């Protein structure tokens, strides 16, 4: 098996590359398709065009941006009012406040908007130490998601792949969903080693995911070099190449079921202006946003853009030979 990242950039999303991965030419596959039912042909064409039953997801990571009760109350009121007490249609929206504001957020917001924690446990082993917040505690205050592996915690606090994998297992065991963030630094991108690094991070985290739990997992791709004010965002073409490669890795190294069920999100300076370029990509199932998540109108526009873009023709072209099979 050859993965999409084995091909030059620009071919990763093409039908020719997909056929090469499958070990067949376009003509050979078209001949095979003519022997199967129309229903099965439509299913395959839909799959090649990015068809999916995975629910779209948008997460708003507050980080440490809001530090006062007054600021939090104002943002929660805006969130509650924006969709008449509900969540945005067609999207699972989750807000990730700091620990101290989790309970207040759950009390103020509709159950249609999920609450997630930015972390669980600590940056080192010590699962029952003073000051630690466990998965069971988070569940008790109404959290349904936990974010793990963010670049802040990997690169500043020094959390290892092994520690993150253990946290993943514990979070899922507590009945929570987990958002696993992976990403490469600029030097890895420039050297061309980024996919190796990403798959190493994903492979370690996957060790903590039971076979039947991938529907409760979201993977957020965070190109660290594209994050922050003034940073150059990752191009949509590069984002699709990475997302498609990650899904191919899961299909080969974990299972086809895992690859189909897991949601892969993009997080890297996403805003209301550039969201459409990423939302139309077949292997992008949503976003994690930072600053844009603190402005309700911008957040709403990103959610709307994600939903409307998925209703349009996908940006990956299906070869005419296949389309006419």
VOMIKE-351263 format. One line per 4 residues: number of its first residue (from 1); their letters; for each residue x, y, z of N, C-alpha, C, O. Coordinates in steps of 0.02 Angstrom, whole numbers. Atoms other than C-alpha are relative to their C-alpha. Last residue first. Layout:
BEGIN
NUM) a) X:Y:Z:X:Y:Z:X:Y:Z:X:Y:Z  ...
END
This chain:
BEGIN
325) xxxx) 2:74:-2:-949:219:-774:-70:-26:11:-81:-87:14  44:26:50:-969:399:-829:-8:-75:1:-40:-104:-43  67:-30:-6:-902:475:-670:-48:-29:-51:-108:-32:-38  36:29:-55:-759:352:-670:-71:26:3:-119:-11:14
321) xxxx) 8:71:16:-695:400:-841:-41:-36:53:-84:-78:38  59:8:43:-730:583:-802:-11:-73:-19:-68:-94:-31  -18:9:70:-608:578:-656:-62:-15:-42:-107:-51:-20  5:70:17:-682:639:-492:11:-7:-74:-20:27:-114
317) xxxx) 32:20:63:-619:811:-446:-1:-75:-8:49:-109:4  -41:52:31:-583:857:-266:-37:-27:-61:-95:-48:-56  -55:-30:37:-661:1025:-220:45:-51:-33:87:-33:-74  -65:2:-34:-827:946:-172:55:27:-44:49:30:-106
313) xxxx) -43:50:31:-987:1005:-256:67:1:35:93:55:49  -21:-15:68:-1089:1108:-133:41:-58:-28:55:-105:8  56:14:44:-1187:1050:19:18:12:-73:-19:-7:-118  7:72:7:-1028:1036:122:-58:-19:-46:-62:-76:-69
309) xxxx) -53:25:44:-993:1220:91:-6:-75:-12:9:-99:-67  17:-16:69:-1161:1272:165:52:-28:-49:35:-49:-105  59:37:21:-1130:1182:329:-15:11:-74:-27:-36:-111  -15:71:0:-953:1245:354:-58:-41:-27:-49:-85:-69
305) xxxx) -43:14:58:-998:1421:302:16:-74:-5:16:-102:-60  43:-2:59:-1142:1426:428:40:-17:-64:15:-53:-107  45:58:-2:-1027:1370:569:-44:-3:-63:-51:-56:-93  -42:59:13:-893:1497:519:-43:-63:-1:-35:-106:-44
301) xxxx) -14:0:71:-1025:1634:509:43:-60:-20:33:-89:-73  61:21:35:-1089:1590:682:12:-3:-75:-13:-48:-109  9:71:-12:-913:1600:754:-61:-27:-37:-58:-81:-67  -51:34:40:-885:1770:673:-7:-76:8:-1:-113:-41
297) xxxx) 20:-6:70:-1050:1832:744:50:-33:-46:31:-64:-96  56:45:16:-1010:1761:915:-20:5:-73:-37:-45:-103  45:-47:34:-838:1840:930:-58:-41:-28:-49:-79:-75  18:-48:-51:-737:1738:1057:-45:55:-28:-69:98:9
293) xxxx) 50:29:-43:-731:1587:942:-23:46:56:-71:32:91  66:-6:33:-641:1688:810:-56:-27:43:-113:-8:34  27:-68:-7:-494:1708:930:-69:7:-31:-111:42:-3  -23:-35:-59:-467:1520:940:-34:67:7:-89:72:33
289) xxxx) -18:-70:9:-551:1402:818:21:30:66:2:6:120  -9:-27:-67:-559:1213:808:24:72:-11:74:83:-45  -54:-43:-21:-633:1165:641:5:4:77:-43:-8:113  15:-55:-45:-743:1044:548:63:36:20:116:26:-8
285) xxxx) 66:9:-31:-751:880:454:-18:56:48:-68:52:84  5:-48:-56:-607:917:334:-72:-4:27:-120:14:-7  -23:32:-61:-576:764:225:4:48:60:35:32:110  36:61:-18:-684:818:79:22:-33:65:-17:-68:96
281) xxxx) -44:57:9:-619:998:72:-34:-64:26:-64:-63:79  19:37:60:-757:1128:51:41:-63:-10:26:-104:-54  64:35:-10:-739:1189:231:-19:-43:-59:-52:-95:-51  -11:64:-34:-555:1232:208:-64:-42:5:-62:-103:1
277) xxxx) -52:37:36:-575:1369:78:15:-68:30:32:-114:-6  30:33:58:-740:1423:155:51:-41:-38:34:-94:-65  32:64:-18:-658:1458:324:-26:-38:-61:-22:-99:-64  -31:56:36:-540:1591:254:-34:-67:11:-13:-118:-18
273) xxxx) -19:-17:68:-637:1749:295:26:-60:-39:11:-68:-98  60:-4:41:-732:1693:450:16:14:-73:-26:2:-117  43:-57:-15:-572:1637:532:-58:2:-49:-65:-41:-92  63:0:36:-461:1484:544:-41:61:21:-47:75:81
269) xxxx) 19:-68:20:-286:1526:608:-62:0:-44:-66:38:-93  -61:-37:17:-233:1343:611:-19:68:-27:-19:78:-88  -8:-56:-46:-356:1213:668:66:34:-13:119:6:1  -57:-44:13:-423:1087:544:0:56:51:-51:86:65
265) xxxx) 13:-71:-1:-533:945:603:63:39:-18:118:15:-8  -64:-34:5:-531:759:566:-13:74:-11:-44:94:-60  5:-66:32:-685:666:626:69:33:2:102:34:54  -34:-56:-33:-661:482:660:-11:64:-39:-13:65:-100
261) xxxx) 37:-30:-56:-794:362:597:32:62:30:-3:107:52  65:-26:21:-732:316:423:-36:38:56:-72:86:43  -10:-53:49:-549:297:468:-66:33:-21:-68:93:-34  -28:-58:-35:-591:198:624:7:59:-47:-10:116:-29
257) xxxx) 54:-29:-41:-703:81:524:24:62:37:-12:112:40  41:-40:45:-566:53:395:-56:34:39:-74:91:24  54:37:33:-454:-6:536:-37:47:-47:-34:108:-39  50:13:-53:-299:41:636:-57:-42:-29:-60:-102:-17
253) xxxx) -32:19:-63:-140:44:531:-48:-16:56:-30:-51:104  -49:53:7:-211:43:354:25:-25:67:32:-86:77  30:57:35:-373:140:374:49:-58:-3:28:-116:4  46:34:-46:-294:254:504:-30:-62:-32:-35:-114:0
249) xxxx) -41:33:-50:-148:296:388:-45:-39:49:-30:-96:67  -28:59:32:-269:334:246:43:-40:50:41:-102:50  54:49:5:-365:452:359:23:-65:-33:2:-119:-14  15:25:-67:-204:540:407:-56:-52:-2:-54:-102:34
245) xxxx) -53:46:-19:-153:554:225:-12:-30:69:1:-89:80  10:61:38:-320:630:176:52:-52:19:37:-112:24  60:34:-26:-305:757:316:-12:-66:-36:-27:-117:-4  -13:28:-66:-126:802:269:-60:-39:26:-51:-95:50
241) xxxx) -52:51:8:-159:824:82:14:-34:67:19:-95:71  33:60:27:-322:917:120:50:-57:-7:34:-115:9  43:28:-53:-229:1041:231:-33:-64:-23:-35:-113:14  -43:34:-49:-91:1067:101:-42:-33:55:-28:-89:76
237) xxxx) -29:58:34:-219:1107:-34:43:-40:48:39:-101:50  50:54:3:-316:1221:86:28:-63:-34:12:-118:-12  45:-4:57:-156:1320:116:-51:-56:2:-37:-109:29  -12:57:44:-86:1324:292:-49:4:-59:-108:19:-49
233) xxxx) 40:62:-5:-112:1496:366:23:-54:-48:50:-38:-102  27:17:67:31:1621:370:-39:-64:4:-9:-116:20  -26:62:31:55:1683:549:-33:-9:-69:-88:14:-82  -52:-15:48:22:1866:595:28:-61:-36:67:-54:-82
229) xxxx) 10:-63:35:-74:1823:752:59:13:-46:116:10:-26  -17:-61:-35:-53:1641:798:-8:62:-43:-11:57:-105  44:-20:-55:-50:1471:716:25:65:31:86:75:39  54:-40:29:21:1427:545:-47:28:53:-100:54:36
225) xxxx) -28:-57:35:190:1363:606:-53:47:-29:-37:103:-50  -20:-49:-51:103:1249:730:27:64:-32:18:118:-5  -68:-18:23:12:1158:591:25:57:44:3:114:37  -21:-68:-18:-135:1101:700:72:12:-26:120:-4:9
221) xxxx) -66:-13:29:-228:948:635:17:74:11:-18:118:-13  -9:-69:25:-371:911:754:71:8:-26:119:1:12  -71:-16:7:-419:728:773:4:70:-29:-23:84:-82  -13:-48:54:-595:697:838:75:14:0:105:24:53
217) xxxx) -65:-32:7:-637:541:937:-1:50:-57:-29:37:-111  -3:-49:-54:-802:474:1002:66:39:-1:85:71:47  54:-48:11:-841:380:841:-2:54:53:-38:104:45  -23:-51:46:-671:299:862:-54:50:-19:-38:106:-41
213) xxxx) 7:-67:-26:-727:210:1020:17:55:-50:16:114:-32  69:-23:9:-763:32:962:-11:73:20:-68:95:24  22:9:69:-581:-17:932:-70:29:-13:-85:52:-68  28:67:14:-525:55:1098:-30:-3:-70:-48:48:-99
209) xxxx) 69:1:25:-424:216:1087:-23:-71:-12:4:-106:-55  47:-9:-55:-268:234:1196:-73:-4:-20:-117:6:22  -8:56:-46:-148:160:1069:-49:5:59:-65:-46:90  45:54:19:-218:283:944:5:-60:46:-42:-99:51
205) xxxx) 66:-14:-28:-129:424:1038:-49:-57:-15:-92:-73:26  -4:6:-73:41:348:999:-68:10:32:-88:-30:75  -8:70:-17:-2:320:816:4:-11:74:-24:-59:100  65:33:6:-69:497:798:5:-73:21:-39:-99:55
201) xxxx) 44:-27:-52:92:574:864:-68:-35:0:-94:-54:52  -27:23:-64:200:459:757:-44:24:57:-61:-14:103  21:69:-9:87:491:608:27:-31:64:-5:-75:93  72:2:-12:108:678:627:-24:-71:12:-65:-83:58
197) xxxx) 12:-26:-67:297:666:643:-74:-5:18:-92:-26:73  -28:49:-46:314:556:489:-14:20:72:-32:-21:114  47:55:-4:197:670:395:24:-55:46:-15:-87:80  60:-14:-39:301:823:440:-48:-59:5:-78:-69:58
193) xxxx) 10:55:-46:470:758:384:-67:4:37:-79:-34:84  40:52:32:480:867:229:-15:-59:44:-41:-110:20  -42:58:14:623:969:300:-37:-55:-37:-6:-102:-62  -50:-17:51:526:1132:286:42:-60:-20:63:-66:-77
189) xxxx) 33:-14:63:373:1062:376:52:13:-55:46:-14:-111  23:65:27:479:985:512:-35:10:-67:-28:-32:-112  -59:36:25:570:1151:539:-18:-68:-30:12:-90:-78  -21:-24:65:404:1244:548:60:-39:-28:62:-53:-88
185) xxxx) -31:-66:-1:334:1140:689:27:17:-69:27:-24:-114  -72:-4:10:216:994:664:24:72:4:-14:119:-11  -25:-53:43:42:958:730:76:1:-3:110:-25:42  -67:18:23:-73:840:824:24:56:-46:-16:91:-77
181) xxxx) -33:-47:44:-227:880:928:70:-24:-17:108:-44:27  -72:11:-1:-333:740:998:32:47:-51:20:41:-111  -27:-36:57:-512:792:1038:76:-4:4:106:27:48  -66:-30:-3:-584:663:1156:18:33:-67:8:4:-120
177) xxxx) -28:-1:68:-761:611:1198:66:37:3:78:78:47  -5:-63:35:-802:570:1379:24:-10:-71:52:-62:-88  61:-11:38:-862:407:1457:-1:65:-39:-54:84:-66  46:-39:-42:-729:403:1593:-65:16:-36:-109:49:-8
173) xxxx) 24:45:-52:-641:263:1497:-49:34:47:-93:2:76  51:43:31:-628:381:1349:-30:-48:51:-89:-62:49  57:-42:18:-538:510:1456:-56:-43:-29:-114:-36:-10  37:-16:-61:-425:378:1535:-62:43:-14:-114:33:17
169) xxxx) 33:61:-26:-371:306:1368:-42:15:61:-98:-11:67  53:19:47:-336:478:1295:-39:-60:26:-100:-61:26  57:-44:-13:-239:527:1451:-59:-17:-45:-116:-18:-23  30:23:-63:-128:375:1431:-60:43:18:-110:17:43
165) xxxx) 35:64:13:-97:419:1249:-34:-26:62:-90:-51:59  63:-17:34:-56:599:1298:-40:-63:-15:-101:-63:-8  45:-29:-50:73:537:1423:-67:16:-31:-120:2:-2  21:54:-44:154:424:1293:-49:25:53:-98:-8:68
161) xxxx) 49:42:36:160:561:1161:-28:-54:46:-87:-69:44  -26:49:48:249:672:1288:-57:-36:-35:-114:-35:-13  37:63:-2:184:829:1374:23:-47:-56:27:-27:-114  -40:61:8:324:957:1381:-38:-65:5:-8:-116:22
157) xxxx) 2:37:-63:232:1106:1454:35:-68:-5:45:-101:46  -17:-45:-55:281:1223:1312:4:-38:66:52:-31:104  -62:-36:13:289:1109:1159:21:47:55:80:64:60  -55:40:25:162:974:1196:66:38:3:116:14:29
153) xxxx) -16:50:-50:46:1073:1309:57:-46:-23:96:-69:18  -22:-33:-62:43:1229:1203:24:-52:50:75:-42:84  -71:-18:7:37:1122:1045:26:36:62:85:29:79  -9:-66:30:-129:1046:1102:74:18:0:111:-3:44
149) xxxx) -53:-4:50:-116:860:1139:10:67:-33:46:71:-82  -66:25:-21:-281:836:1229:50:9:-57:31:5:-116  -52:-14:48:-450:924:1220:67:-23:28:86:-6:83  -63:-21:-30:-588:845:1324:51:9:-57:58:-35:-100
145) xxxx) -61:4:39:-769:830:1270:60:22:41:55:62:87  6:59:43:-935:791:1357:63:-9:-43:73:-63:-72  -44:3:59:-918:907:1505:-15:-63:-40:-30:-116:-12  35:-5:64:-1071:919:1618:44:2:-61:18:15:-116
141) xxxx) 23:-69:10:-996:958:1789:-28:10:-71:-39:67:-91  47:-20:-52:-986:775:1839:-26:71:-8:-82:86:14  66:27:17:-905:726:1674:-53:24:50:-110:37:30  23:-39:58:-759:841:1713:-70:-23:-21:-113:18:-36
137) xxxx) 20:-67:-23:-738:764:1885:-30:41:-57:-80:75:-48  63:9:-36:-739:588:1811:-26:67:27:-86:81:25  55:7:47:-607:640:1686:-67:-7:33:-117:20:9  8:65:34:-492:697:1824:-58:1:-50:-99:47:-51
133) xxxx) 70:4:19:-434:870:1878:-9:-62:-43:22:-69:-96  17:32:63:-267:865:1970:-76:0:-11:-115:-7:36  7:-47:55:-231:994:2103:-19:-31:-66:-34:6:-113  31:-64:-17:-165:871:2232:-1:46:-61:49:55:-94
129) xxxx) -37:-49:-40:-113:708:2150:-42:62:14:-92:76:-19  42:-19:-57:-228:567:2094:31:53:44:14:58:103  70:-1:19:-164:533:1918:-47:19:58:-104:36:46  21:-17:-67:14:580:1952:-76:8:-1:-103:62:9
125) xxxx) 38:51:-34:101:570:1785:-13:19:73:26:57:102  -43:56:-20:157:734:1711:-44:-52:33:-101:-38:51  -51:7:52:76:882:1622:52:-53:17:103:-58:-16  -53:-50:0:-79:863:1730:49:-13:-56:39:-56:-99
121) xxxx) -59:19:-37:-250:779:1732:54:53:-8:39:111:-20  18:43:-57:-374:833:1600:65:-25:31:115:-34:-4  -50:49:-23:-360:972:1472:-33:-46:51:-90:-35:72  -62:-10:37:-450:1111:1378:53:-51:19:106:-55:-12
117) xxxx) -56:-24:-41:-617:1047:1442:63:6:-43:72:-34:-89  -61:40:-1:-769:1033:1331:52:31:45:52:92:56  -52:-30:-40:-949:1091:1342:60:-46:2:53:-106:14  -40:43:-44:-1073:1047:1207:52:41:38:72:94:16
113) xxxx) -70:-22:5:-1203:1165:1137:40:-40:51:26:-38:111  -18:6:71:-1372:1082:1108:71:24:-13:100:9:-66  -34:65:9:-1382:1059:1298:18:-12:-73:56:-59:-87  43:56:18:-1424:1243:1303:41:-63:-7:100:-61:-22
109) xxxx) 11:16:70:-1299:1358:1387:-48:-59:-9:-53:-102:34  29:-56:39:-1301:1444:1557:-19:-20:-71:-64:10:-100  63:-25:-28:-1277:1298:1676:-34:50:-46:-95:51:-50  51:53:7:-1146:1211:1568:-68:24:27:-119:6:-2
105) xxxx) 18:6:71:-1047:1373:1550:-54:-53:-9:-101:-42:-48  43:-57:18:-1052:1403:1737:-22:-4:-73:-80:10:-89  66:11:-30:-986:1228:1773:-48:57:-19:-107:44:-33  36:55:31:-843:1245:1651:-71:-7:27:-119:-13:-12
101) xxxx) 63:-24:28:-785:1418:1708:-43:-55:-31:-95:-41:-60  37:-38:-51:-644:1369:1827:-69:22:-25:-113:36:15  32:40:-52:-579:1233:1712:-50:40:42:-106:18:54  -46:24:-52:-544:1353:1568:-39:-39:53:-100:-32:59
97) xxxx) -22:-51:-48:-679:1362:1433:55:-28:45:67:-88:45  -52:26:-45:-688:1243:1283:24:55:47:75:86:33  -44:-52:-27:-848:1276:1185:46:-30:52:26:-74:90  -26:13:-67:-924:1138:1078:44:59:21:88:79:-17
93) xxxx) -41:-54:-26:-1034:1159:925:20:-15:72:-22:-34:113  -10:10:-71:-1099:1003:839:49:54:23:109:52:7  -68:0:-28:-1153:1074:673:-2:-19:74:-45:5:111  -44:39:41:-1306:1054:561:71:-8:26:113:-39:-7
89) xxxx) 27:58:36:-1405:1195:640:54:-35:-42:93:-2:-76  4:-13:72:-1308:1307:761:-24:-62:-37:-1:-117:-23  -65:-2:33:-1350:1268:942:-8:14:-73:-65:14:-98  -20:64:27:-1508:1312:1039:71:5:-27:106:54:-14
85) xxxx) -6:50:-53:-1559:1453:1156:21:-69:-24:27:-115:17  63:5:-38:-1624:1563:1017:3:-56:52:-45:-93:60  41:52:33:-1471:1530:908:-64:-13:40:-88:-70:42  -14:1:72:-1374:1689:949:-44:-50:-37:-67:-35:-93
81) xxxx) 49:-40:38:-1455:1719:1119:7:-11:-75:-42:-4:-112  68:25:-13:-1365:1579:1212:-51:35:-44:-98:4:-69  6:67:28:-1196:1619:1136:-71:-26:6:-98:-55:-41  1:-8:73:-1217:1804:1174:-8:-68:-35:-45:-74:-84
77) xxxx) 64:-29:17:-1263:1766:1354:-7:9:-76:-60:-4:-104  50:53:-6:-1114:1649:1371:-69:26:-19:-108:-9:-51  -7:45:57:-998:1785:1306:-52:-55:1:-79:-73:-51  20:-36:60:-1063:1915:1430:4:-46:-61:-41:-46:-103
73) xxxx) 73:-6:1:-1056:1794:1577:-24:34:-64:-75:15:-93  28:66:15:-876:1748:1535:-76:4:-5:-106:-24:-51  -14:16:70:-818:1928:1527:-34:-65:-21:-63:-71:-75  40:-46:41:-903:1970:1692:9:-15:-74:-39:-16:-111
69) xxxx) 68:25:3:-832:1816:1778:-43:43:-45:-87:17:-80  46:-27:-50:-657:1874:1735:-70:-30:-9:-89:-49:-65  -23:13:-68:-511:1787:1651:-47:26:54:-36:14:114  48:-31:-46:-563:1769:1470:18:-19:71:22:-78:88
65) xxxx) 18:-67:25:-423:1738:1344:-49:37:46:-47:98:51  4:-41:-61:-345:1594:1441:-22:71:-17:-6:119:18  -67:-5:-29:-379:1464:1304:-5:38:67:-47:21:109  -6:-66:-32:-557:1500:1243:71:12:25:90:70:39
61) xxxx) -47:5:-55:-551:1354:1121:12:70:30:43:112:-2  -26:-67:-16:-708:1360:1014:44:-6:62:19:-14:117  -19:-11:-69:-743:1190:935:29:69:9:68:92:-32  -38:-62:-11:-837:1165:774:12:7:74:-34:6:115
57) xxxx) -18:-20:-68:-896:993:719:38:66:-2:81:77:-44  -47:-55:0:-986:922:567:12:26:71:-33:22:113  29:-65:-15:-1073:757:593:54:53:3:107:42:31  -28:-30:-61:-991:611:505:-30:69:11:-33:110:-34
53) xxxx) 54:-7:-48:-1109:533:377:26:29:65:-12:34:114  -12:24:-68:-986:559:237:-62:9:42:-103:53:30  63:12:-34:-973:592:50:12:-31:69:55:-74:76  -1:-24:-68:-799:654:4:-65:-10:37:-74:21:90
49) xxxx) 14:-71:-2:-812:644:-183:-5:27:71:-23:84:81  -56:-35:31:-726:476:-188:-9:75:1:39:113:0  -58:6:-45:-853:411:-63:60:37:-28:95:71:8  13:-45:-56:-998:477:-167:59:-2:48:79:50:75
45) xxxx) -13:-67:24:-926:392:-321:-10:51:55:27:100:60  -72:-9:8:-915:231:-225:16:70:-25:63:102:-1  -33:-1:-66:-1093:241:-160:75:14:-7:103:53:31  12:-65:-30:-1159:289:-332:34:6:68:60:59:86
41) xxxx) -40:-50:36:-1076:139:-410:-9:69:31:40:106:40  -68:5:-24:-1149:27:-275:46:49:-35:92:76:-5  -3:-23:-69:-1324:88:-313:71:-1:28:93:46:60  0:-74:2:-1299:69:-499:5:29:70:39:79:81
37) xxxx) 65:-33:4:-1256:-114:-470:8:76:-2:60:103:18  37:-2:-63:-1088:-189:-509:-63:42:-9:-75:72:-61  26:65:-18:-1010:-248:-672:-41:0:64:-73:-50:80  54:15:46:-986:-74:-746:-32:-68:15:-87:-83:-9
33) xxxx) 61:-33:-21:-887:-29:-591:-59:-18:-45:-116:-21:-22  29:36:-57:-755:-159:-631:-67:30:20:-115:-6:35  25:64:26:-724:-82:-801:-33:-41:55:-85:-73:44  61:-15:37:-711:90:-721:-31:-63:-29:-92:-71:-28
29) xxxx) 54:-8:-49:-586:21:-596:-66:14:-35:-119:-10:-14  14:65:-30:-475:-46:-735:-58:5:50:-103:-37:51  35:41:49:-485:117:-833:-21:-68:29:-76:-92:17  68:-26:7:-441:222:-681:-40:-44:-48:-99:-59:-34
25) xxxx) 5:-61:41:-291:112:-649:-73:23:-2:-118:-14:17  36:9:64:-285:-10:-505:1:66:-38:4:119:-8  -35:49:42:-175:-38:-352:-34:-11:-66:-25:-64:-97  40:61:3:-295:45:-231:33:-54:-43:11:-111:-43
21) xxxx) 2:29:-68:-164:175:-188:-38:-66:-1:-18:-113:33  -66:29:-11:-137:201:-374:4:-32:69:33:-85:77  -1:64:35:-324:225:-397:67:-35:10:70:-97:15  43:47:-38:-326:360:-264:1:-69:-32:2:-120:2
17) xxxx) -37:20:-60:-177:446:-345:-40:-51:39:-13:-99:66  -55:43:21:-265:445:-515:39:-25:61:57:-84:65  25:68:9:-425:510:-434:56:-47:-19:57:-104:2  24:17:66:-331:663:-375:-27:-72:-2:-8:-113:40
13) xxxx) 72:4:1:-321:726:-197:-28:-24:-66:-89:-21:-75  27:36:-57:-139:688:-163:-75:-7:-1:-103:-55:27  32:62:23:-89:736:-339:-34:-36:56:-69:-85:44  41:-16:58:-52:919:-302:-33:-62:-27:-85:-57:-60
9) xxxx) 56:-44:-16:91:883:-185:-36:19:-64:-6:32:-115  -16:-71:-1:196:740:-253:-61:41:19:-117:22:3  6:-32:65:139:564:-205:17:74:5:10:103:59  -53:26:43:199:462:-58:-1:34:-69:46:27:-108
5) xxxx) -58:-43:-7:91:573:54:60:-26:-40:111:9:-45  4:-61:41:-64:486:-17:62:44:6:79:78:-42  43:-51:-29:-8:320:60:-2:62:-45:42:71:-87  -34:-65:-2:60:176:-40:-49:51:25:-107:53:5
1) x) 42:-60:0:0:0:0:44:62:0:93:66:37
END
